[in-house]
Amino acid sequence: MPMPSGLTLRQTLPVWWKIAFLSFGGPAAQIAVMQRLIVEENGWIDQERFNHALNFCMLLPGPEAQQLAAYLGWLMHGTRGALAAGIIFILPGALIMLGLSLLYVTVGQVGTVEGLLFGLKCAVLAIVAQALIRMSGKVVQGLAASMLAVASFVAMFFFSLPFPLVILAAGVIGLFLFRDPARIDVEPDELPTMGRRTWLWTLIAWLAPLALLALILGPQSMWTELATLFSLLATLSFGGAYAALAWVAQFASESRDWLTAAEMLDGLGLAETTPGPLILVTQFIGFLATWRDPGTLLDPLLAGSLGAMLTTWMIFAPSFLWIFAFAPQIERLRGNPRISQALRGITSAVVGVIANLAAWFALNLLFSETRPVDRLGLDFKLPIGTSIDPWALGLTILAGLLLFLTRLGLVGTVLTMAATGLVLHVAGVI
């Protein structure tokens, strides 16, 4: 499917802002929102091309949903489109996280928004469920694909196998499982132009702050250590935020005393209830680290804000580098039969991955207590039925009814659920 003719970057910006403000609930929900608005409602990208981009982004380190936004933006409007979509995707969450960090160290609590965020989380769970149903019907075709999707879910949910292993295994299995895929002819002029040195300038922009900090403050400076840590995280964070945050939290709270373990949990809670990638919790770490050690020339709140911005830059700049360096080559491989076989396997597995994320989200939203199961190779958590939150369950069902049975739409449902949660919180119910 060729890119829509006559579609300007300015025309797409409201949709990217809508995606950014609705990107609650982790990558599963974020990908679901993108598919809904980009593929289904506007038809700017077809399902096959969306899947191809998603499969590639799943293999990259860093936040896959933000990279998917940059990839789709590049497909439609080249380098400018990638920068616009990728930056807009993280901007609302980054600004909200910075505001919450400032409240955290000044006011000491952010309880006034708890009800609103509670309603949003219930809406997000319903959105993920709807996306899972729709995506399953479109991309899981045949018994083999269905079995691979189920196997991926079982591997991740019941056995806690690492995400990269599941995705790579699905690609290898797809080479043998799916035979004679239809060849896709890709015309060269369908691809947007990419400056030959775009990736190089992105690399320089990413590492320049680290080099300047090391040169001016020295390699042992806390600011240099902060930039170095999150540069490494950006290149090693395969398997989602949770896979990498464990060692980051240990380093920040135990090796460097940048924050306490309890503060790390607070930051994780804030990140889980704001739009944007969960990896934005690193901004909270950077804020507290530089707020506590601002240096002699900086106000603590200013230092914390600069530390938060530095952290965000070091984490997200590489996401653009991967897209600029590899996306043109990945697009040209769409017509390769062997690549199509492998990517069809990954596409099937992605449905299982999203199902796993949806199950994890439901487990943590609907139940306050769980029981670990660790025997015979199994490693998962079972909900304790008596700990179910009736209000969370009720609001999630309400959000599902609004999505499936009314014409309220995605934005209307989200706003309704946020308002409902706020009202219940003010009334003292939740």
C-alpha positions in Angstrom: 0.0 0.0 0.0 1.6 3.3 -1.0 1.7 6.2 1.5 -1.3 8.4 1.3 -0.8 11.1 -1.3 -1.4 14.7 -0.3 -1.2 14.0 3.4 0.9 16.7 5.1 2.9 16.4 8.3 0.7 19.2 9.8 -2.4 17.2 9.2 -1.0 14.2 11.1 0.2 16.2 14.2 -3.2 16.3 16.0 -3.4 12.5 15.8 0.2 12.1 17.1 -0.7 14.4 20.0 -3.9 12.3 20.7 -1.8 9.1 20.7 0.7 10.7 23.1 -1.9 11.8 25.6 -3.7 8.4 25.4 -0.5 6.3 25.8 -1.2 5.0 29.2 -0.6 1.4 30.3 2.7 0.3 28.8 3.6 -0.7 25.2 0.6 -3.0 24.7 -1.8 -0.2 25.2 0.3 2.3 23.3 0.6 0.0 20.3 -3.1 -0.6 20.5 -3.8 3.1 20.4 -1.5 3.6 17.4 -3.1 0.8 15.5 -6.6 2.1 16.2 -5.8 5.7 15.1 -3.2 5.2 12.4 -4.4 2.0 10.7 -8.1 1.6 11.5 -9.5 5.1 11.8 -7.3 7.1 9.3 -6.0 4.3 7.1 -2.6 6.0 6.7 -0.7 2.7 7.1 -2.1 -0.7 6.2 -2.0 -3.6 8.7 0.8 -5.5 6.9 3.1 -2.5 6.9 2.2 -1.7 10.5 3.1 -5.3 11.5 6.4 -5.2 9.6 7.4 -2.0 11.4 6.2 -3.4 14.8 8.2 -6.6 14.3 11.4 -4.6 13.7 10.9 -2.3 16.7 10.3 -5.4 18.9 13.9 -6.5 18.2 15.4 -3.1 19.2 16.7 -2.0 22.6 14.6 0.7 24.2 10.9 1.6 24.2 9.4 -0.2 21.2 6.2 1.9 21.1 8.1 5.1 20.8 10.3 3.6 18.2 7.2 2.4 16.3 5.9 6.0 16.4 9.1 7.3 14.9 9.2 4.5 12.2 5.6 5.2 11.2 6.3 9.0 11.2 9.3 8.3 8.9 7.2 6.2 6.5 4.8 9.0 6.1 7.0 12.1 6.1 10.6 11.1 6.2 13.1 12.4 8.8 10.8 15.3 9.9 8.0 12.9 10.4 10.1 10.5 12.5 11.3 13.4 14.7 7.8 14.8 15.1 6.1 11.5 15.9 8.9 10.3 18.2 9.2 13.5 20.2 5.5 14.1 20.5 5.0 10.6 21.7 7.2 11.1 24.8 6.7 14.9 25.4 3.4 14.9 27.4 4.6 12.0 29.7 8.0 13.7 30.2 6.5 17.0 31.1 4.0 15.4 33.5 6.7 13.3 35.1 8.8 16.4 35.6 5.9 18.1 37.2 5.1 15.2 39.5 8.8 15.0 40.5 8.7 18.7 41.5 5.5 18.0 43.5 7.2 14.9 45.1 10.1 16.9 46.6 8.1 20.0 47.5 4.6 18.9 48.5 5.5 15.3 49.3 2.4 13.7 47.7 0.4 13.6 44.5 -2.8 12.2 45.8 -5.0 14.8 44.2 -4.7 13.0 40.8 -5.1 9.4 42.1 -8.8 9.1 41.3 -8.3 10.5 37.7 -5.4 8.1 37.1 -7.4 5.2 38.5 -10.2 5.7 36.0 -7.6 6.1 33.2 -6.0 2.7 34.1 -9.4 1.0 34.0 -10.0 2.5 30.5 -6.5 1.4 29.4 -7.2 -2.3 30.4 -10.4 -2.2 28.3 -8.5 -0.7 25.3 -5.8 -3.4 25.5 -8.5 -6.1 25.5 -10.2 -4.6 22.5 -6.9 -4.3 20.6 -5.9 -7.8 21.4 -9.2 -9.1 20.0 -8.9 -7.0 16.8 -5.3 -7.7 16.3 -5.7 -11.5 16.8 -8.4 -11.6 14.1 -6.3 -9.7 11.6 -2.8 -11.2 12.0 -3.2 -14.7 13.5 -4.3 -16.6 10.4 -4.4 -20.4 10.6 -3.6 -23.1 13.2 0.2 -22.7 13.1 0.0 -18.9 13.8 -2.5 -19.5 16.6 -0.3 -22.1 18.2 2.7 -19.8 18.0 0.8 -16.9 19.6 -0.5 -19.2 22.5 3.0 -20.6 22.9 4.5 -17.1 23.2 2.0 -16.2 25.9 2.6 -19.4 27.9 6.4 -19.0 27.6 6.3 -15.4 29.0 3.4 -15.6 31.5 3.8 -19.1 33.0 7.6 -19.6 32.6 8.9 -16.0 32.7 11.1 -16.6 29.6 12.8 -13.4 28.5 11.1 -11.3 25.9 14.1 -11.2 23.4 14.4 -15.0 23.5 10.7 -15.5 22.8 10.8 -13.1 19.8 13.9 -14.5 18.3 12.7 -18.1 18.7 9.4 -17.1 17.0 11.4 -15.6 14.1 13.4 -18.8 13.7 10.3 -21.0 14.0 8.5 -18.9 11.4 11.3 -19.7 8.9 10.2 -23.4 9.0 6.6 -23.1 10.0 5.3 -20.8 7.3 5.9 -21.9 3.7 5.8 -19.9 0.5 4.6 -16.5 1.8 3.3 -14.2 -0.8 6.0 -11.9 -2.2 5.4 -8.2 -1.7 6.7 -6.0 -4.4 8.0 -2.7 -2.9 8.6 0.1 -5.3 11.8 2.1 -4.4 9.9 5.4 -4.7 7.5 4.4 -2.0 10.2 4.9 0.6 10.9 8.4 2.0 14.3 9.9 1.4 16.8 9.7 4.2 19.8 11.9 4.5 23.0 10.0 4.2 24.4 11.5 7.4 21.2 11.7 9.4 22.2 8.7 11.6 25.7 10.2 12.1 24.3 13.5 13.3 21.9 11.7 15.6 24.8 9.7 17.1 26.7 12.9 17.7 23.7 14.7 19.3 23.1 11.7 21.6 26.7 11.4 22.9 27.6 15.1 22.9 26.2 15.8 26.4 28.1 12.8 27.8 31.4 14.0 26.2 31.0 17.5 27.4 30.2 16.5 31.0 33.2 14.1 31.0 35.4 16.9 29.7 34.2 19.7 31.9 33.3 17.9 35.2 35.4 14.8 34.8 34.5 11.1 34.4 33.9 10.7 38.2 31.3 13.4 38.4 27.8 12.3 39.4 26.4 14.1 36.3 28.8 12.1 34.0 27.9 8.9 35.8 24.3 9.6 35.3 24.7 10.2 31.6 26.8 7.1 31.2 24.4 4.9 33.1 21.4 5.9 31.0 23.4 5.7 27.7 24.2 2.1 28.6 20.6 1.5 29.5 19.4 2.8 26.1 21.6 0.3 24.3 21.1 -2.7 26.5 17.4 -2.5 27.5 16.1 -5.5 25.5 12.9 -7.0 26.7 11.1 -4.0 27.9 11.5 -1.6 30.8 11.1 -4.1 33.6 13.9 -6.2 32.3 16.4 -3.3 32.7 15.0 -1.4 35.6 16.0 -4.0 38.1 19.7 -3.4 37.8 19.3 0.3 37.3 17.3 0.5 40.6 20.0 -1.6 42.4 22.8 0.7 41.1 21.0 3.9 41.8 19.8 3.0 45.3 22.5 0.7 46.6 25.8 1.6 44.8 25.3 5.4 44.5 22.6 6.4 47.0 20.8 8.6 44.5 17.5 7.5 45.9 16.1 4.9 48.3 14.3 1.7 47.3 11.0 3.2 48.6 11.5 6.3 46.4 12.2 4.0 43.4 8.9 2.3 44.0 7.2 5.7 44.2 8.8 6.7 40.9 7.6 3.5 39.3 4.1 4.1 40.5 4.2 7.6 39.0 5.5 6.4 35.7 2.9 3.7 35.5 0.1 6.2 35.8 1.3 8.8 33.3 1.3 8.7 29.5 4.4 7.6 27.7 6.8 4.7 28.1 7.4 3.2 31.5 11.1 3.9 31.1 10.3 7.5 31.9 10.8 6.4 35.6 14.5 7.0 34.8 13.7 10.7 34.6 12.5 10.5 38.3 15.9 8.9 39.2 17.8 11.6 37.4 15.7 14.3 39.0 16.3 13.0 42.6 20.0 12.3 42.0 20.8 15.8 40.8 18.3 17.5 43.3 20.2 15.9 46.1 23.6 16.8 44.7 23.1 20.0 42.7 26.6 21.3 43.0 27.5 24.7 44.4 26.2 26.9 41.5 22.7 25.4 41.0 19.4 25.7 42.8 18.3 22.1 43.8 15.0 22.3 41.8 16.8 23.7 38.8 19.5 21.0 39.1 16.8 18.3 39.4 15.0 19.6 36.3 18.2 19.6 34.3 19.1 16.1 35.5 15.6 14.9 34.5 16.1 16.4 31.0 19.6 14.9 30.7 18.3 11.5 31.6 15.4 11.7 29.1 17.8 12.7 26.3 20.2 9.9 27.0 17.5 7.4 27.1 15.4 8.4 24.0 17.9 9.8 21.5 19.2 6.3 20.5 15.7 5.3 19.6 15.9 7.8 16.6 19.4 6.5 15.8 18.1 2.9 15.3 15.3 4.1 13.1 17.5 6.4 10.9 20.2 3.7 10.6 18.2 0.6 9.9 14.6 1.5 8.9 15.3 2.0 5.1 17.0 -1.4 4.9 14.2 -3.1 6.9 11.6 -1.6 4.5 13.4 -2.9 1.5 13.3 -6.4 2.9 9.5 -6.5 3.0 9.5 -8.4 -0.3 12.0 -11.0 0.7 10.2 -14.4 1.2 12.6 -15.6 3.9 12.3 -12.4 5.9 8.5 -12.5 5.4 8.4 -16.0 6.9 10.5 -15.0 10.0 8.5 -11.8 10.5 5.2 -13.7 10.2 6.4 -15.8 13.1 7.3 -12.7 15.1 3.9 -11.1 14.2 2.1 -14.2 15.7 4.3 -14.1 18.8 3.6 -10.4 19.3 -0.1 -11.2 19.8 1.0 -13.5 22.6 3.3 -10.8 24.0 0.5 -8.3 24.1 -1.8 -10.9 25.8 0.9 -11.4 28.4 1.2 -7.7 29.0 -2.6 -7.4 29.2 -2.7 -10.3 31.8 0.0 -8.7 33.8 -1.8 -5.3 33.8 -5.1 -6.9 34.8 -3.4 -8.9 37.6 -1.9 -5.7 39.0 -4.9 -3.5 38.5 -7.7 -5.8 39.6 -6.1 -7.7 42.5 -4.2 -6.3 45.5 -2.7 -9.7 46.5 -1.1 -12.5 44.4 0.4 -15.9 45.2 3.7 -16.9 43.5 3.9 -20.3 41.8 7.5 -21.6 41.5 7.7 -25.3 40.8 8.2 -27.7 37.9 9.8 -24.8 36.0 6.8 -22.6 36.3 7.3 -19.0 37.5 4.2 -16.9 37.7 1.7 -15.3 40.0 -1.9 -16.3 40.7 -4.4 -13.8 41.9 -6.0 -14.2 45.4 -9.7 -14.0 44.7 -10.6 -12.3 47.9 -8.3 -9.4 47.1 -10.1 -8.3 44.0 -10.9 -4.6 43.8 -14.6 -4.4 43.0 -14.3 -0.8 41.9 -11.5 -1.5 39.5 -13.4 -4.5 38.1 -16.6 -2.4 37.7 -14.9 0.5 36.0 -13.0 -1.8 33.7 -16.3 -3.5 32.7 -17.9 -0.1 32.2 -15.0 1.0 30.0 -15.4 -2.2 27.9 -19.1 -1.6 27.4 -18.5 2.0 26.3 -15.9 0.8 23.8 -17.7 -2.1 22.4 -21.4 -1.1 22.6 -21.5 2.7 22.2 -20.2 5.3 19.7 -18.4 7.2 22.3 -15.1 6.4 20.8 -11.6 6.1 22.3 -11.2 9.6 23.5 -14.7 9.9 24.8 -14.3 6.6 26.7 -11.0 7.7 28.2 -12.4 11.1 29.3 -15.5 9.5 30.8 -13.5 7.0 32.8 -11.1 9.7 34.0 -14.0 11.8 35.2 -15.7 8.9 36.8 -12.5 8.0 38.7 -12.1 11.6 39.9 -15.7 11.8 41.1 -15.3 8.5 43.0 -12.1 9.7 44.6 -13.6 13.1 45.7 -16.5 11.2 47.2 -14.1 9.0 49.2 -15.1 5.8 47.5 -11.7 4.9 46.1 
